[in-house]
Amino acid sequence: MRARLHDRAADLLGVHRTRTDRLAFRAYAKTVTAGTAFAPRSMRYLPGARLAAKNDQTYMDTTSVTTH
């Protein structure tokens, strides 16, 4: 997507971004963001990130302070 290109990369590649490109990317980003609210947690991450999140949660569970 042209809207995601860094300014320098766009210049080097001779790509001209338009207002339509920016609006289309904004709509795509909002759709993806809204969709994550409905997706199960296990589907929100790539496998490597999922494992890291699981390990992080396990770490947080073992270091949390509980008060009674």
N, C-alpha and C positions, 0 to 999 in steps of 0.2 A: 504494500500500500504506500502510495507516494506520501501521504500525510505523516507517516511514521519516520520518514527519512530525516536525518540531521541536516541542518542547513548546508553545511559544507559538502556532505555526500550528495545532496540534490544538485549543488552547483557543479561538482565534478562529473556527475552523470548526465548533466544537462536536462534534469527533470524540473518541470515547472508545476508547482502545486497550485491548485485553485481553491477558491472558497468551497466549491462542491466537494473537493477531496477532504478538506477539513471537516465539513459537516457530515460527510459519510463516515469518516473515522470516529467522530464524536458519537454518532448514532450506534455504530458497531460497539464502541467501548461501553456505552450505557446499556446496551442489550446484554453484553457479556456480564457486566457487573450485576445487573438485575437477575440474570439467570443463576448466578452463584448463590443467591439467597434461597433458591428452591432446590438446588442440587444437594444430594447427600454429601456429607463431609468427605467421605472416601473418594468422591469423584471430583473434588475441587482442586486436587493437586496432581502433578505428574508423579510417577512412582517414586523417584528419588526424593522429591519434596515431601511426599506422603510419609516416607520412612523417617525423614528428618523431623517432621511434625509429630509423628508418633513417639520418636525418641525424646523430643522436647517435652511432650506431655507426660511421658513416663518420668522424666527428670523432675518436672514440676510437681508431680504427685508425690515423689519421694522426699522433696525438700519443703513441702508446704507445712506451715505451722498451723496446728489446730488448737483452738482454745475451747475449753469446756466451761 
